[in-house]
């Protein structure tokens, strides 16, 4: 029940971002009331590997990124929640010591079919006991906007009221109610369990990146649990494979459905790896041989990324917009400069 006292007591808080440095790039994300730190946990795991040597979108590369995602998202499920209600060990989750414990869990030849959160406080690669956690697939509702001005101030925002079509405008007040409450769980032991005044853990996860203390990139996407998978691949395309922004956005992508969905009823599909059709057949077959349940997607469906890159040396801005949204008539995206 929502009453006038709830609205009167509401405050918007300004919170410090969470950040790690990846190969000279300072990456900033929202805190663990969002899924933002999972992007950083993936980077921590991947920085121990020579990604360029694996080759862009090779079977070994896709396997490695996917297995790192599984480990990071397992920790998201085990620990993330509103930090005003839940003690989230963010710094421990991002620590080099904990990452070094977790990294050997990635088998280069075999896909994991288990949900494997770790134990950062106890210094263990795996948590002792874990109940299965279960969601449904993402739908329409979210947008993303990046802006860089003439002074190189950057903003990255992923606003969403979730499924507005399922929550019509309330007669007499002129606005719909949000539907994000479905992201709570009812398990009292879960860090994202529903409670009065508590924020549901959201999937909204914009990104900012600095290089040598200077603005470098702002980017994001819609897409619930896929957001920090698609944008991770975009980021790696730029910093590891030297792709221009638009090429990095358009490159074939993939996403895992291995871990519990953030939305009700929180279902997981262990081992499921969705890949766009532009990823070659032999790569898909090699992934299947490693144990992934490969689901072939259309050529242009994995991601709706938009982003801006700042070239401070030349004083130039580069922007890119994903054609996938236009193809799907779901989220047409544009890059505009003036």
One Martini backbone bead per residue (centre of mass of N, CA, C, O) as a GRO file, in nm:
protein
  338
    1UNK     BB    1   0.096   0.036   0.023
    2UNK     BB    2   0.031   0.377  -0.086
    3UNK     BB    3   0.084   0.687   0.074
    4UNK     BB    4   0.131   1.012   0.165
    5UNK     BB    5   0.365   0.955   0.365
    6UNK     BB    6   0.552   0.822   0.160
    7UNK     BB    7   0.583   1.068  -0.026
    8UNK     BB    8   0.683   1.272   0.196
    9UNK     BB    9   0.947   1.083   0.274
   10UNK     BB   10   1.078   1.117   0.014
   11UNK     BB   11   1.420   1.069  -0.115
   12UNK     BB   12   1.691   1.182  -0.304
   13UNK     BB   13   1.997   1.025  -0.351
   14UNK     BB   14   2.343   1.087  -0.342
   15UNK     BB   15   2.580   0.863  -0.478
   16UNK     BB   16   2.847   0.682  -0.490
   17UNK     BB   17   3.038   0.532  -0.695
   18UNK     BB   18   3.160   0.253  -0.863
   19UNK     BB   19   3.514   0.144  -0.903
   20UNK     BB   20   3.748   0.055  -1.168
   21UNK     BB   21   4.056  -0.049  -1.308
   22UNK     BB   22   4.105  -0.104  -1.670
   23UNK     BB   23   4.381  -0.072  -1.833
   24UNK     BB   24   4.352   0.262  -1.759
   25UNK     BB   25   4.038   0.246  -1.697
   26UNK     BB   26   3.780   0.430  -1.548
   27UNK     BB   27   3.501   0.266  -1.407
   28UNK     BB   28   3.156   0.370  -1.371
   29UNK     BB   29   2.902   0.279  -1.126
   30UNK     BB   30   2.645   0.182  -0.979
   31UNK     BB   31   2.526   0.048  -0.719
   32UNK     BB   32   2.375  -0.248  -0.555
   33UNK     BB   33   2.077  -0.149  -0.635
   34UNK     BB   34   2.207  -0.236  -0.876
   35UNK     BB   35   2.401  -0.410  -1.133
   36UNK     BB   36   2.670  -0.251  -1.183
   37UNK     BB   37   2.907  -0.425  -1.039
   38UNK     BB   38   2.903  -0.663  -1.248
   39UNK     BB   39   3.079  -0.528  -1.456
   40UNK     BB   40   3.333  -0.513  -1.268
   41UNK     BB   41   3.361  -0.815  -1.209
   42UNK     BB   42   3.417  -0.895  -1.499
   43UNK     BB   43   3.675  -0.730  -1.534
   44UNK     BB   44   3.839  -0.861  -1.312
   45UNK     BB   45   3.842  -1.143  -1.440
   46UNK     BB   46   3.950  -1.057  -1.738
   47UNK     BB   47   4.235  -0.921  -1.663
   48UNK     BB   48   4.375  -1.227  -1.653
   49UNK     BB   49   4.353  -1.202  -1.970
   50UNK     BB   50   4.426  -1.249  -2.323
   51UNK     BB   51   4.200  -1.140  -2.539
   52UNK     BB   52   4.337  -1.082  -2.812
   53UNK     BB   53   4.456  -1.373  -2.848
   54UNK     BB   54   4.170  -1.510  -2.892
   55UNK     BB   55   3.979  -1.337  -3.041
   56UNK     BB   56   3.718  -1.206  -3.185
   57UNK     BB   57   3.455  -1.413  -3.139
   58UNK     BB   58   3.558  -1.656  -3.045
   59UNK     BB   59   3.503  -1.936  -2.872
   60UNK     BB   60   3.698  -1.867  -2.638
   61UNK     BB   61   3.594  -1.581  -2.586
   62UNK     BB   62   3.293  -1.634  -2.537
   63UNK     BB   63   3.336  -1.835  -2.311
   64UNK     BB   64   3.488  -1.652  -2.112
   65UNK     BB   65   3.280  -1.424  -2.084
   66UNK     BB   66   3.047  -1.607  -1.993
   67UNK     BB   67   3.182  -1.730  -1.737
   68UNK     BB   68   3.227  -1.459  -1.598
   69UNK     BB   69   2.931  -1.381  -1.585
   70UNK     BB   70   2.829  -1.611  -1.409
   71UNK     BB   71   2.992  -1.534  -1.157
   72UNK     BB   72   2.894  -1.241  -1.122
   73UNK     BB   73   2.579  -1.302  -1.119
   74UNK     BB   74   2.586  -1.483  -0.871
   75UNK     BB   75   2.668  -1.249  -0.681
   76UNK     BB   76   2.430  -1.072  -0.734
   77UNK     BB   77   2.222  -1.275  -0.614
   78UNK     BB   78   2.367  -1.303  -0.321
   79UNK     BB   79   2.425  -0.959  -0.250
   80UNK     BB   80   2.235  -0.772  -0.386
   81UNK     BB   81   2.110  -0.449  -0.268
   82UNK     BB   82   1.991  -0.229  -0.057
   83UNK     BB   83   2.230  -0.064   0.140
   84UNK     BB   84   2.017   0.037   0.363
   85UNK     BB   85   1.945  -0.292   0.427
   86UNK     BB   86   2.217  -0.411   0.300
   87UNK     BB   87   2.526  -0.577   0.337
   88UNK     BB   88   2.741  -0.496   0.082
   89UNK     BB   89   3.057  -0.640  -0.032
   90UNK     BB   90   3.197  -0.468  -0.263
   91UNK     BB   91   3.506  -0.456  -0.212
   92UNK     BB   92   3.534  -0.764  -0.189
   93UNK     BB   93   3.420  -0.837  -0.473
   94UNK     BB   94   3.661  -0.636  -0.609
   95UNK     BB   95   3.895  -0.782  -0.514
   96UNK     BB   96   4.183  -0.936  -0.601
   97UNK     BB   97   4.171  -1.178  -0.407
   98UNK     BB   98   3.889  -1.280  -0.486
   99UNK     BB   99   3.935  -1.302  -0.791
  100UNK     BB  100   4.163  -1.518  -0.770
  101UNK     BB  101   3.967  -1.734  -0.659
  102UNK     BB  102   3.757  -1.732  -0.905
  103UNK     BB  103   3.905  -1.765  -1.182
  104UNK     BB  104   3.965  -2.088  -1.170
  105UNK     BB  105   3.656  -2.166  -1.232
  106UNK     BB  106   3.741  -2.133  -1.520
  107UNK     BB  107   3.680  -2.340  -1.787
  108UNK     BB  108   3.814  -2.352  -2.110
  109UNK     BB  109   3.633  -2.638  -2.191
  110UNK     BB  110   3.380  -2.571  -1.984
  111UNK     BB  111   3.058  -2.534  -1.907
  112UNK     BB  112   2.866  -2.408  -1.671
  113UNK     BB  113   2.556  -2.535  -1.478
  114UNK     BB  114   2.607  -2.347  -1.231
  115UNK     BB  115   2.540  -2.165  -0.939
  116UNK     BB  116   2.841  -1.961  -0.823
  117UNK     BB  117   2.883  -1.830  -0.549
  118UNK     BB  118   3.070  -1.660  -0.327
  119UNK     BB  119   3.316  -1.577  -0.039
  120UNK     BB  120   3.452  -1.282   0.046
  121UNK     BB  121   3.464  -1.289   0.367
  122UNK     BB  122   3.588  -1.596   0.382
  123UNK     BB  123   3.783  -1.660   0.135
  124UNK     BB  124   3.595  -1.801  -0.096
  125UNK     BB  125   3.508  -1.921  -0.405
  126UNK     BB  126   3.270  -2.068  -0.246
  127UNK     BB  127   2.971  -2.111  -0.129
  128UNK     BB  128   2.843  -2.344   0.075
  129UNK     BB  129   2.532  -2.246   0.038
  130UNK     BB  130   2.256  -2.274  -0.216
  131UNK     BB  131   1.972  -2.160  -0.335
  132UNK     BB  132   1.756  -2.169  -0.568
  133UNK     BB  133   1.698  -1.930  -0.830
  134UNK     BB  134   1.414  -1.780  -1.038
  135UNK     BB  135   1.227  -1.562  -1.437
  136UNK     BB  136   1.190  -1.347  -1.694
  137UNK     BB  137   1.174  -1.192  -1.973
  138UNK     BB  138   1.236  -0.922  -2.133
  139UNK     BB  139   1.099  -0.597  -2.205
  140UNK     BB  140   0.956  -0.325  -2.248
  141UNK     BB  141   1.059   0.036  -2.115
  142UNK     BB  142   1.349   0.122  -2.180
  143UNK     BB  143   1.604   0.377  -2.177
  144UNK     BB  144   1.885   0.567  -2.336
  145UNK     BB  145   2.123   0.835  -2.232
  146UNK     BB  146   2.379   1.040  -2.388
  147UNK     BB  147   2.599   1.318  -2.279
  148UNK     BB  148   2.815   1.571  -2.435
  149UNK     BB  149   2.972   1.863  -2.390
  150UNK     BB  150   3.190   2.123  -2.454
  151UNK     BB  151   3.328   2.058  -2.154
  152UNK     BB  152   3.302   1.736  -2.110
  153UNK     BB  153   3.047   1.666  -1.989
  154UNK     BB  154   2.893   1.373  -1.845
  155UNK     BB  155   2.608   1.158  -1.931
  156UNK     BB  156   2.433   0.865  -1.786
  157UNK     BB  157   2.104   0.724  -1.872
  158UNK     BB  158   1.840   0.480  -1.736
  159UNK     BB  159   1.527   0.512  -1.787
  160UNK     BB  160   1.237   0.363  -1.598
  161UNK     BB  161   0.892   0.218  -1.566
  162UNK     BB  162   0.873  -0.016  -1.734
  163UNK     BB  163   0.549  -0.162  -1.779
  164UNK     BB  164   0.328   0.051  -1.895
  165UNK     BB  165   0.117  -0.139  -2.035
  166UNK     BB  166   0.063  -0.272  -1.732
  167UNK     BB  167   0.036   0.054  -1.632
  168UNK     BB  168  -0.193   0.255  -1.634
  169UNK     BB  169  -0.330   0.543  -1.615
  170UNK     BB  170  -0.434   0.722  -1.352
  171UNK     BB  171  -0.720   0.834  -1.262
  172UNK     BB  172  -0.669   1.188  -1.188
  173UNK     BB  173  -0.325   1.199  -1.209
  174UNK     BB  174  -0.155   1.125  -1.495
  175UNK     BB  175  -0.012   0.847  -1.398
  176UNK     BB  176   0.183   0.578  -1.369
  177UNK     BB  177   0.286   0.293  -1.231
  178UNK     BB  178   0.529   0.119  -1.142
  179UNK     BB  179   0.697  -0.232  -1.184
  180UNK     BB  180   0.962  -0.289  -0.998
  181UNK     BB  181   0.859  -0.468  -0.759
  182UNK     BB  182   0.904  -0.748  -0.911
  183UNK     BB  183   1.221  -0.760  -0.823
  184UNK     BB  184   1.155  -0.876  -0.587
  185UNK     BB  185   1.157  -1.088  -0.313
  186UNK     BB  186   1.020  -1.341  -0.063
  187UNK     BB  187   1.297  -1.405   0.055
  188UNK     BB  188   1.426  -1.339   0.365
  189UNK     BB  189   1.740  -1.422   0.281
  190UNK     BB  190   1.736  -1.212   0.069
  191UNK     BB  191   1.879  -0.906  -0.030
  192UNK     BB  192   1.593  -0.860  -0.220
  193UNK     BB  193   1.384  -0.829  -0.012
  194UNK     BB  194   1.098  -0.718   0.081
  195UNK     BB  195   1.047  -0.372   0.208
  196UNK     BB  196   0.993  -0.100   0.370
  197UNK     BB  197   1.151   0.154   0.177
  198UNK     BB  198   1.264  -0.029  -0.039
  199UNK     BB  199   1.473  -0.100  -0.301
  200UNK     BB  200   1.479  -0.245  -0.585
  201UNK     BB  201   1.669  -0.430  -0.772
  202UNK     BB  202   1.818  -0.305  -1.050
  203UNK     BB  203   1.914  -0.300  -1.408
  204UNK     BB  204   2.003  -0.018  -1.414
  205UNK     BB  205   2.327   0.065  -1.610
  206UNK     BB  206   2.520   0.299  -1.638
  207UNK     BB  207   2.819   0.450  -1.807
  208UNK     BB  208   3.155   0.556  -1.708
  209UNK     BB  209   3.469   0.684  -1.861
  210UNK     BB  210   3.814   0.716  -1.779
  211UNK     BB  211   4.127   0.868  -1.904
  212UNK     BB  212   4.358   1.010  -1.728
  213UNK     BB  213   4.107   1.183  -1.594
  214UNK     BB  214   3.945   1.177  -1.861
  215UNK     BB  215   3.711   1.182  -2.074
  216UNK     BB  216   3.574   0.895  -2.276
  217UNK     BB  217   3.286   0.746  -2.178
  218UNK     BB  218   2.936   0.692  -2.274
  219UNK     BB  219   2.699   0.424  -2.178
  220UNK     BB  220   2.418   0.208  -2.298
  221UNK     BB  221   2.103   0.022  -2.220
  222UNK     BB  222   1.867  -0.182  -2.271
  223UNK     BB  223   1.772  -0.519  -2.114
  224UNK     BB  224   1.823  -0.586  -1.837
  225UNK     BB  225   2.039  -0.849  -1.788
  226UNK     BB  226   2.190  -0.763  -2.066
  227UNK     BB  227   2.333  -0.492  -2.022
  228UNK     BB  228   2.615  -0.609  -1.881
  229UNK     BB  229   2.681  -0.763  -2.154
  230UNK     BB  230   2.664  -0.575  -2.399
  231UNK     BB  231   2.848  -0.345  -2.279
  232UNK     BB  232   3.095  -0.515  -2.237
  233UNK     BB  233   3.146  -0.580  -2.536
  234UNK     BB  234   3.170  -0.292  -2.626
  235UNK     BB  235   3.409  -0.210  -2.447
  236UNK     BB  236   3.605  -0.431  -2.552
  237UNK     BB  237   3.600  -0.345  -2.848
  238UNK     BB  238   3.748  -0.078  -2.786
  239UNK     BB  239   3.997  -0.153  -2.574
  240UNK     BB  240   4.093  -0.436  -2.717
  241UNK     BB  241   4.001  -0.388  -3.054
  242UNK     BB  242   3.989  -0.089  -3.169
  243UNK     BB  243   3.703   0.012  -3.208
  244UNK     BB  244   3.479   0.188  -3.321
  245UNK     BB  245   3.185   0.270  -3.194
  246UNK     BB  246   2.996   0.160  -3.418
  247UNK     BB  247   3.137  -0.114  -3.453
  248UNK     BB  248   3.105  -0.203  -3.153
  249UNK     BB  249   2.795  -0.211  -3.169
  250UNK     BB  250   2.754  -0.399  -3.438
  251UNK     BB  251   2.874  -0.629  -3.332
  252UNK     BB  252   2.844  -0.932  -3.255
  253UNK     BB  253   2.633  -1.093  -3.011
  254UNK     BB  254   2.577  -1.203  -2.664
  255UNK     BB  255   2.388  -1.415  -2.416
  256UNK     BB  256   2.301  -1.503  -2.090
  257UNK     BB  257   2.055  -1.735  -1.902
  258UNK     BB  258   2.177  -1.883  -1.641
  259UNK     BB  259   2.056  -1.682  -1.451
  260UNK     BB  260   1.854  -1.514  -1.267
  261UNK     BB  261   1.604  -1.321  -1.309
  262UNK     BB  262   1.489  -1.002  -1.209
  263UNK     BB  263   1.213  -1.107  -1.290
  264UNK     BB  264   0.922  -1.224  -1.264
  265UNK     BB  265   0.997  -1.554  -1.143
  266UNK     BB  266   1.318  -1.589  -1.161
  267UNK     BB  267   1.431  -1.742  -1.403
  268UNK     BB  268   1.640  -2.005  -1.518
  269UNK     BB  269   1.893  -2.107  -1.790
  270UNK     BB  270   2.107  -2.331  -1.786
  271UNK     BB  271   2.355  -2.276  -2.043
  272UNK     BB  272   2.229  -2.046  -2.195
  273UNK     BB  273   2.326  -1.926  -2.531
  274UNK     BB  274   2.297  -1.632  -2.708
  275UNK     BB  275   2.332  -1.594  -3.070
  276UNK     BB  276   2.411  -1.447  -3.341
  277UNK     BB  277   2.406  -1.528  -3.682
  278UNK     BB  278   2.693  -1.382  -3.743
  279UNK     BB  279   2.803  -1.611  -3.599
  280UNK     BB  280   2.973  -1.861  -3.678
  281UNK     BB  281   2.923  -2.193  -3.705
  282UNK     BB  282   3.196  -2.300  -3.584
  283UNK     BB  283   3.163  -2.145  -3.320
  284UNK     BB  284   2.897  -2.270  -3.227
  285UNK     BB  285   3.001  -2.562  -3.221
  286UNK     BB  286   3.229  -2.514  -3.013
  287UNK     BB  287   3.036  -2.428  -2.784
  288UNK     BB  288   2.883  -2.693  -2.770
  289UNK     BB  289   3.138  -2.865  -2.699
  290UNK     BB  290   3.158  -2.703  -2.411
  291UNK     BB  291   2.824  -2.702  -2.315
  292UNK     BB  292   2.652  -2.514  -2.461
  293UNK     BB  293   2.324  -2.376  -2.508
  294UNK     BB  294   2.262  -2.290  -2.821
  295UNK     BB  295   2.091  -1.992  -2.934
  296UNK     BB  296   1.961  -1.887  -3.225
  297UNK     BB  297   1.964  -1.577  -3.360
  298UNK     BB  298   1.926  -1.314  -3.501
  299UNK     BB  299   2.141  -1.081  -3.639
  300UNK     BB  300   1.962  -0.815  -3.485
  301UNK     BB  301   1.913  -0.843  -3.119
  302UNK     BB  302   2.185  -0.794  -2.938
  303UNK     BB  303   2.103  -0.493  -2.856
  304UNK     BB  304   2.088  -0.111  -2.754
  305UNK     BB  305   2.341   0.061  -2.802
  306UNK     BB  306   2.481   0.363  -2.668
  307UNK     BB  307   2.753   0.608  -2.754
  308UNK     BB  308   3.040   0.801  -2.625
  309UNK     BB  309   3.347   0.945  -2.751
  310UNK     BB  310   3.650   1.096  -2.627
  311UNK     BB  311   3.888   1.310  -2.804
  312UNK     BB  312   4.110   1.514  -2.650
  313UNK     BB  313   4.345   1.555  -2.851
  314UNK     BB  314   4.131   1.647  -3.100
  315UNK     BB  315   3.840   1.744  -3.011
  316UNK     BB  316   3.653   1.477  -3.040
  317UNK     BB  317   3.339   1.328  -3.117
  318UNK     BB  318   3.197   0.999  -3.074
  319UNK     BB  319   2.907   0.829  -3.211
  320UNK     BB  320   2.656   0.568  -3.131
  321UNK     BB  321   2.398   0.353  -3.286
  322UNK     BB  322   2.167   0.101  -3.273
  323UNK     BB  323   2.005  -0.086  -3.530
  324UNK     BB  324   1.829  -0.295  -3.371
  325UNK     BB  325   1.588  -0.119  -3.286
  326UNK     BB  326   1.487  -0.067  -3.573
  327UNK     BB  327   1.457  -0.361  -3.664
  328UNK     BB  328   1.250  -0.421  -3.406
  329UNK     BB  329   1.067  -0.176  -3.337
  330UNK     BB  330   1.162  -0.085  -3.025
  331UNK     BB  331   1.454   0.114  -3.031
  332UNK     BB  332   1.522   0.379  -3.165
  333UNK     BB  333   1.849   0.510  -3.259
  334UNK     BB  334   2.057   0.807  -3.191
  335UNK     BB  335   2.305   1.036  -3.329
  336UNK     BB  336   2.382   1.371  -3.206
  337UNK     BB  337   2.523   1.679  -3.342
  338UNK     BB  338   2.625   2.054  -3.255
   0.00000   0.00000   0.00000
